[in-house]
Amino acid sequence: MYKRLSSGMAVTLALLLLSDPASAGEAAFNGADTAWILMSTALVLFMTLPGLALFYGGLVRANNVLSVLMHCFAIACLASVLWLIGGYALAFGDGGGLQAWIGGAEKWFLLGIGPDTLSGSIPEILFVMFQMTFAIITPALIVGAYVERIKFSAVMIFSAIWLVLVYAPVCHWVWGGGWLADMGVMDFAGGIVVHVTAGSSALLMAKMLGGRRGFPKDVRPPHNPGMTMIGAAMLWVGWFGFNAGSALAADGSASMAMLVTHISASAGALTWAILEWLRFGKPSLIGIVTGMVAGLATITPASGFVGPLGALCIGVAAGVVCHFAVEWVKQKIQIDDTLDVFAVHGVGGALGTLLTAVFATVGLGGVGLAAGTSMGQQFGIQLLGVVAVLVWSVVVSYIIIKVLDAVVGLRVDEEDEIVGLDLVAHGERGYDL
């Protein structure tokens, strides 16, 4: 048994205990755990608003900055309402005969969940809110793939359907007692659930939408690297809630998750900067902050299972692999994944999920694998989880995109793209110069 369960596994166990009168007494409210998850919830929301919004906003052209901020903000509001209506029930509800695949409808609109209902040692309503912030940031990550050329209506409709048909089922598979959880997939804070789903769907969207005008030869550089750095710093701080909060307790596991998150981010940033220095002669601000985000994404699935040595190795691997993945996507296969969602989040999440099987072992400083499970066996389970979720995300996203393109259209006109989405879609300017 793992020394610390992932957030989804922890709540599944808690619900089982609460359903058994003989063991219900084992679950008790803990004020310290509740206070920590309250703070973690705020930190994860801080990652999206304003962290991700500013990070993405600085990377686009000046006449599209407000559109990016609008996308992130509107998706946050949309995902929150959908999570209340049925997203939480689909992800963490009891699916009965379909439990392996999807949750049930008994918790739609959060019916039956009150302030005194516990999920482990914290109120279940707090767990709902904590998981809501994950549901907010995941579709928001995809924004980076389609900026500067997509209709706002397409953004909203795609995000809504994607959250219900891609994110909620995968969340249930891994954290809600579904088939991947039964197989023993290790995903502490979202390498599969968040980063593989968003990254793979983002690459497909970028491919089907087509590149920006002038891609790949004539693409303007980020208009405000300083804004991007500020957003990246907010992501770094907020990620402590993302990973350490997934321990669902104020304990040593949360403390270790926080440490390894920081180490991996630092190692990823330095590795990326060194690679730029060696290859191009100058380390860039955009490069070092992108390496930091790659380190964060890659450590996410492993954060509750590995030690400091594992975190250092994972961060370095993230800096190297994600750095070259960016070139592969844009130069080799020439897909305009504009802000490198797949290369950083998709590749990073998958890499971290696979490396969890290696660095979670006791010999390398981790908490250990499940009893009777070898490193090779766990690696196979992790690989199956990554491939299955990637295939599901791509197939379902393809259907959503094709239908959406036929009904409302995806891309703005060329003239609108030249003018910029700030004015075309929202009637505002980011800068009045």
N, C-alpha and C positions, 0 to 999 in steps of 0.2 A: 504493500500500500504506500502511496506517496505520502511524505511527511506533511505536505500541504496540498489540499485539493484546489483545482482551479475554481473560479467563481461559479461556473455552471454546475460542476460536480459537487461543490459544497452545498449549494442550495438544493440540489436533488436529494442528497443525503439528509439534509435538514427536513425536507418535506416528508421523506419516508419516516423519519423519527416522529414527526408531529402526527402522522397518520396512525401510529401504533401507540395505543394507550399505555402499554407496558413500558415503553421507552420514551414517552413524551416528556417525562420529567427530566431527561438528560439535556433538553434544550432550554436555555435560560437567557434572558435578556442581559446584554453586557453593555454598559454605558460607554466604556472606552472604545469598544469596537464600533459602536454606533457613531460616536463622535468622529472617529477616523474615516468612516465611510461617508459621513456627511461632508467632510472636507474633501475627500477623494472625488466625490460626485461633482463638487464645484470645480475642482481642478480639471476634470475631464471635459466639462463644458467650456472651461477657459481655453482648452486646447483648440476647440473649434472657433469659438467667439471669445476673444479676437484672434487667437494664435494662428490657426490655419488660414483664416480670412486675410490677415496681413501678410503671411508667408506667401500665399498665392498671389495676392494683390500686387505685391512689389515685383513679381516676375513677369507680368504682362505689360503691354503697351499702355501709355498714359491714358489713351482714350477708351480703355476697357477696364480700368481698375475698379470703378464702381460696380460694374456688372459682376465681377468676381465676388466682391463683398456682398452683393445682393444674393448671389447664388448660395453662398455659405449661410447667410442669415435666414433666407427663406426656407432652405432645406432643414435647418435646425427647428424652425417652427413647425414645418410639415411633419417631420419625423416624430416630434413630440406628440402631436395629436394622433397620429397613426399608432404609435406605441400604446397610448391610452386606449384607443378603440379596440385593437385586437392584436397588435404586434407582440406585446408581452405574453398574451395567452398562447399565441402560436409558437413562441419561442420556449416558454417555460411552463406551459400548462400541461395537464395530463391528457395525452392523446388517446388513451384507451387502447383499442386494437391497433391504432396507427402510431403508437407512442414512439416507435423506432424512427418515424419519419417526420411527425409534426405534432404540435401540442393541440389541445382541445379548445373548446369555446367557453368553458365554465368561468373564465376570468376576463372575458371581454368587458371593456369599460371598468376593469379592476373591481368587478362586483365580488363581494365576499372578502375583500382585503381591507382591513382596517388598521388603525394605529397600534392595536394590540396583537395583530397577527405577526408571528415571528417567522423569520427565515434564518435558521441557525441562531445566532446570538444577536441579530439585528432585526428591526422591524421589516417585514416583507415590503411594505410600501417604500422604504428606503432602498431596498434592493431593486425594486421596480425603477426608481429614479436613477440609480447608479447605472443600471443596464440601459436605460433610455439614452444616457449620454453616449454610450457606445453605438446605439442605433442612429444617433445624430451624426457622429463624425464619419461613420463608414460610407454612406452615400456622398457625404461632402468631400471625401477624398477623391472621388471620381471627377469632381469638378475640374481638377487640374488637367484632365485629358482633353477636354472639349472647349476650353476657354477661347474667347475672341471670335467665335464663329457659329454658335448654336442659339436657337430660339429659346427665350425664357420659358415659354409654354412647354417646350420639349424637356427642359431641365426638370420642371416640376412634375410632369406626368411620369417621366422615366424614373425619377427618384422615388416617387410614391409606389409605383408598381414593383420596382426593384427591391425596395425594402420588404415588401410583403412576400414576394415570390423567390427571392434569392437570400437576403440576409436572415429573415426569420427562420426559414427551414434549416439553414446551415447552423445558426445559433442553437437551434434545438438539437441537431445531430451531435454537436460537440459539448454543449453546456447544459442542455435541457433533458438529458437522459436518453438521447437518441442512439442510433446505431454506431456512430463513431465513438461515443462515450463508452458504450458497451465493449468495443474493441480495445479500449485503453489508449486512445489518442491523447497525447499530452499537448495541450494548448492553454497555457496559464492565463493569458490576457488578450488573445486575439490574433495570433499569427495567421491562423487559418480563417477564423470567423470574420475578422476585420480586413486584414491585409491581402490575403489571397483572393477573397471575393471581390474587393474593390479593385485590386490591381489587374486581375484578369478581365473584369468587365470594362475597366477603363481602356485597356489596350484594344479590345474589340470595338468599343465606341469610337475611339480615335481612328481606327481603320475604316469603319463604315461611314463615318462623318467626312473623312478626307482631311487633308492637311490645310493649314492656313495659307493664305495667298503668299506665294514666293517660296514656300517650303519645298525642298530643304536648303536651297541655295541662298535665298534672300529673306532671312528672318531677323527682326529687330531684337536687340538685347533687352534684358529686363530694364524697366524704366526707373525702378527705385530699389536697388540692392539693400539700402539701409532699412527700408520698410520690411523687406524679406528677412533680414537679420533679426529685427525686433519680433516679428512673428515666429521665427524659429526659436528664439529664446523663450517665448511664451509656450511653445510646444514642448520644449525641454522640461520646463517646470511642471506643466500640466500632465506630462507623461508619468510623473511620479504617482499621480492619482490613478492613471490608467493601469499601470503595472502593480505598484505596491498596494493599491486599493483592491486589486483582484484577490488578495489574500483573504479579504472579508473579515479581517481581524487586525487589531493593533498588537502585533506580536513580532517574534523574530523572523518569521517568514516574510512579513511585509517589509521589515527592515532590510533583509537581504535582497528582496526584489528591488527596493529603492537603490541600494548600492550598485547592484549589477546593471541596472538601467543606466545609471550615471556613467559607469565605467565603459559600457558598450558605446554610448553616445560619444564620449570623449575619444575613444579609440577609433571609431568610425570617422569622426571629423578630422582627426590628425592624419589618418591613413589617406583619406581623399585629398587633403591638402598636399601631402607629400607626393602623391602620384601626379597631381597637377604641376607641382614644382619641378619634378624630374622630367616630365614629358613635355611641358610647355614653357618652362622657365619661370613661371609666376603662379603662386597659389592665390586663388580668388576667394573673395568673401562668399559668393554664391556657392562655390565648391565646398568650402569648409562647413557651411551650414547644411548643405545637402548631404554631406557625409554624416553629419550629426543625426539627421532625420533617418538616414539609412541604418545607422547603429541602433536607433530607438526602435524602428520597425522590426529589425532582425532579432533583437533581444526579447521582444514582446512575448512570443510563445514560450520562451525558455526562462523567463524572469523569476518564476517561483520554483524552479527546479535546479538551477545551476549556481555555482559559486563564483567568486571574483576571477579566478583563472579562466573559467569558461566564458565569462563576460568579456574579458580582454580578447580572447581568441575570436569570439563571435563578432565583436566590434571591428577587429581588423579584417576579418572575412567579409563583413558587410561593406566596408570601405572599398575593398578591392573588387568584389563581385558586382556590386551595384554600380560602381564607377564605370566598368566596362559594359555593363548591361545598358546604360544610357546610350553609349555609342552604338551598340548593336541594334537597338530599336530604331534610332533616328538615322543612322548612316547605312547600316547593312540591310535591314528590311524596310527602312524608310517609312515608318509609321509616325505620324506627328502626335505622339503622346506628349502634349505640349510641355507640361510641367513634370514629366517623368514619373507618373504615378505607378506604372507597371514596373519600371526598372528599380525604383526605390522601395515601394510598398509591396508589390506583388512578388518580385524576386527576393526582397529582403524577408518578407513574411515566410515564404517557402523555405528559404535557406535556414532561417532560425528554427523553423519547425523540424527540419531534418537534423540540424546540429543539436537539438535538444536531446535526441537519442544518444548522442555521444557524450556531451558534457554534463548530463544529468547523472551519470554514473558516479558512484562513490569515489572511485579511484581518481577521478578528475575534479573532485571537489563538489559534486552535486549531491542531491538528496537521495539518490538511488532510484532504480527502476522498480516496477512492480515485481513482487515475488515470483521467481521462476521465469522471468523475462530477460533474455539476453539483449545486448546492445544491437545485434543484428536483427533480432525479432522486432524490437521497438522501432528501429529504423524503417523496417518494412511497413509497420503500422502507420508511422508518420508519413511515409511516402504515399501510401494508399489514401490517407486522409487528404493530403495536398492534391493529388490527382483527381480524386472524386469531387472535391469541392471546386477545383478549377473547371472541370468538365461541366458540372452543374451550372456554375456561374456563367460560363460562356454560352452554353446552349440556351438557357432561359433568357439571358441578356440579348442574344441574337433575335429571339422571337419578339421580345419587347421592342427592340429597336426597329425591326422591320415593320411591325404593326404601327408603331408610332410615326414612322416616316411616311407611311401610306395615309395616315389619318390627318396629322397636323403638320408634318414636315419637320425636319431636323435643323436644317442649316439656313442661316439668313442669306439674303441676296448679296452678291459681290459688292454692290454699291454700299450696302449697310455695313459690310465688313470693313470697308475702307473708312467710312465715317466713324465707326466704333460703336460698340454695344451700349456704352454709357448713354449716349444721346438717342440712339435708335430704339432701344428697349425700355429705357427708364427716364428719358428726357432730362438728364442731369449731366454735369461735368464733374470729374474728380478734381480738376484744377482750373481756376479762372485766371489765366495768365495773359 
